[in-house]
């Protein structure tokens, strides 16, 4: 190697060292002082793009990567790192495209494989994740990350016990594999094995300072009702990793539910004040402010972000939502269309569909619905908007789709062993469930108003009384499924199976004037409303559950198809794609429910 080549390598090493030691500004300064010929070398431009990314200057980083890839499209590392910038910009579709290009150029490129798998898992596209694992199983067979991703897919598919078993096997084979230990902790927590999860997380924290371990420990403490320690754990996670989006989200969600408005949002403000270029963190903060109906603060944050990066799609999407809240549908629609065209994410598609329906552009809405149905065939929110479009354009097809005579059924809860009557069972359930409602207000991203909701998976807590409730649910669901017609063409009926599992379960306590806004359960197949306690002396319409009306406020074009007046001990089952919500009630007595979702675990129903 010549002297000039050695000098060039030393320059590259110096720049790389600055970036790796979080001194990206110094790396930029070194690059800017270089002679033009050296500055334009692709390896130097690549490092400059990486430095811009570290500094949060994503548009500048992306511009450099585009220039590099126009000249050097066959450089796998450039493709992979360009994908990382797109991901930070929230464009996971283009990120995935670049990761796959990198893998096509270099089939054993582990980082590109891991990045592509993470996109599939974070987007809940577990079928694509599994296909990718199969395609690269031989290439990365000796690397523990392959097994870890298999466990991650099981975890995402809510197969918590299987995930825990696989994580445990990986940890036994690789005792120092901390990421697998954290996966195991998550599986244990989601299986409601909180004590085991906490012990494992404390072991990790005794070995190293881990933001993820603090975050997961906080989740366990929150579910235990130990809110002060949970707050400390979330803050520790953010201290170690200021850009930790999930930790910010959970901390502020908890503060909101505890009605601690003094601290609500402060973690976002603190970090964004010192690191204003954390664009996705700002987008999360704006989303939280909108959900909390703090619209003025949301507008302020959007303006700050757009002044820095005018084309930031996430903030433009939030601006569209705020315009829609102000009933400025035309401008909101144009912004939503722009964002969809740029990113084409699931959420962007849903927001565009909502506004297209409001603007009576049913053709545009149907086009996006068809695209999302193809990409997310089991997502019930997509099916719900498909139903709404049918309702507005083809009422006969709508009635065939919702199958009202078959799809919504009310049952009386069966009495489990050990009880002489339903009233005694409900009385014990009411006492137990009431004691579990320890927060002060609703979760931000849930549909209830003037009430509270329990965290975690209610029916997996190991309580004997809840095991009896689970038995009552499962026996009733079996009856409901057996009475459904067969139809391989219908998106609900084609999943019909006598084998099923309850995936989500929780309790909701509504207070005076409490209600649910119209919503669906996107990840379910069959959903439910089970009434444990209902206030006395309500009028016929007070607190009733209504089906078939979207949340889009479309007036006489979209009225409820069915209303059911709740009674204590009643279990109502319906397809998860069915819009449902409740009317407020006037009473000082609480309305206590214990809903759950069901998914099939076999393709066909066989007697």
Secondary structure, 3 states (H helix, E strand, C coil): CCHHHHHHHHHHHHHHHHHHCCCHHHHHHHHHCCCHHHHCCHHHHHHHHHHHHHCCCHHHHHHHHHHHHHHCCCCHHHHHHHHHHHHHCCCHHHHHHHHHHHHHHCCCCHHHHHHHHHHHHHCCCHHHHHHHHHHCCCCCCCCHHHHHHHHHHHHHCCCHHHHHHHHHHHHHHCCCCHHHHHHHHHHHHHCCCHHHHHHHHHHHHHHCCCHHHHHHHHHHHHHHCCHHHHHHHHHHHHHHCCCCHHHHHHHHHHHHHCCCCCCCCHHHHHHHHHCCCCHHHHHHHHHHHHHCCCHHHHHHHHHHHHHHCCCCHHHHHHHHHHHHHCCCHHHHHHHHHHHHHHHCCHHHHHHHHHHHHHCCCHHHHHHHHHHHHHHCCCCHHHHHHHHHHHHHHCHHHHHHHHCHHHHCEEEECCCCCCCCCHHHHHHHHHHHHHHHCCCCCCCCCCCEEEEEECCCCHHHCCCHHHHHHHHHHHHHHHHHHHCCCCCCCCCCHHHCCCCEEEEEECCEEEEEEEEECCECCCCCCEEEEEEEECCCCCCCCCCCEEECCCCCCCHHHCCCCEEECCCCCEEEEEECCCCEEECCCCCCCCEEECCEEEEECCCCCCC
